[in-house]
Amino acid sequence: AGALPVAAGGTGATTAEGALTALGAQPARLTFTGKTVATSAWAADSTYADYPYRAAVACAGVTAESFADVVLGPEDAAGGNFAPVCATYAGGVYLYAKAVPDAALTIPTIVVWR
């Protein structure tokens, strides 16, 4: 057991996670498609002054330390109601909006790296 030094062809790590990091491996990726956010999911929130509403989108396996890329449909992306940022939490992704949407929002794709 122990670390195999880089000079000897190893990664210098003592764990699988450390070895993957040393090799520059991409973190695990999760992809969610067709997530729907009901209008009732939006609640007042003070995180961003210009986007005073937040909705939690449940996505299994996501952590607060994850990085998410939310891909909205063209009309929603260009419409100006949704923030160009999101945040992750243990169990999902937060979205932000200027106003509660008039109808449920369907998100074509959410990609998350853990």
N, C-alpha and C positions, 0 to 999 in steps of 0.2 A: 504494500500500500504506500501512499505518499504521492508526491508530485514527481513526474518525469520532467526533468529540466528541458527547456527549449533547445539548448545545445545538443541534447541527446535525442531530439526529434519529438519531444513532448510539448505540452502547452504551458507547463509550469503551474498548472492549477491542481487543486486537490478535490474538486467537485466537478460533476458534469456541467453544472451551470457556469462555473468558472472557466472550464475548458471551452464551452461554446462562446463565451464572451471573449476569451483570448483569441479564438479563431475568427472573431468578427461575424459570427453567425447572427442572422436576423432573429429577433425574438418571435415567439409563437404568434401567429396571426389568427384572429377570429373574424368571420364574416357573417353578417346578419342581413337578410334581405326581406323586403316587404313589411317592415315594422310599421304598425299603425299607432298614432297618438291621438286619443280622443280629445275633444275640446275640453272635457272635464278634467283632463290631466294637467292642464295649465294652472299655475298658482302664482300669486304675487311673489316677487323675489327682488332683493336689492343688490345682487351680485354686479349687474351692469345697469347703470342709470338709463341708458338708451334702450334697453331691452328688459323691461320690468316684469316679465313673466317667464317662468321656468317650467319645463315638463321633464319628468323622469321617464326614460325609455329603458325598460328592463332588458338586459342582455347578459345571459348567463356566462360566467367566467371572467367578466370584466372586473378590474380592481381600480381603486383610486389612483394607483400609480400607472395605469395603462394610458396609452395614447390612442385617441379615436379620430377618425376621419368620417364625417357624416356627409353623404352625397344625397342632396335633395333633388327632386325633379326640377326641370328647367324653369317652370313658372314659379315654383316656391323659391328657388335659388335666386332668381332675378327680381322677385317681387318686393324685396326690401323689408319684409316683416321679420325674417329670421336672422339671428346674429350669425356672423361669419365664424364664430367660435363655438365650441362645445366643451364640456368637462366630463370626466369620468368619475364614477363612484363605485363602491363595492356592490356589484350587481347590475351596473348599467351606465347609461350616458345621459347627461343633462343637456337639453336644448334650451335656447333663450329666444324670446320673441318680443316685438314692440307691443303687440296686442294679441289677445286670445284669437286664434283662427276661427273663422265662421264655420268650418267643417273639419272633420278629422284629417290629420296630416298623414300621408303614407310616405315613408322614407324608402326609396329604392334600395339603398345600400349603406350599411355602416361597417367600416373596417376598423378593427381594434388590434393594436399590438400590445402584448403583455410583456 
